[in-house]
């Protein structure tokens, strides 16, 4: 999935945090809910403006960010 179709980063929305396009729902919130054991169905029930693809896009975005992360060791 291409997360760029569903997620935007705009400094005018939530201080530039990645959000689901057309909402003010941060990717961070979706990831936090999943990490706290919420099922996709629960998220969609509580946030009816979201779609299944938005949750998948949030996971794809997080995966891409982590893959790009560089760690520097200072010895």
HELIX and SHEET records of a PDB file:
HELIX    1   1 UNK A    3  UNK A    5  5                                   3    
HELIX    2   2 UNK A   14  UNK A   16  5                                   3    
HELIX    3   3 UNK A   27  UNK A   35  1                                   9    
HELIX    4   4 UNK A   40  UNK A   46  1                                   7    
HELIX    5   5 UNK A   52  UNK A   68  1                                  17    
SHEET    1   A 2 UNK A   7  UNK A   8  0                                        
SHEET    2   A 2 UNK A  19  UNK A  20 -1                                        
END                                                                             
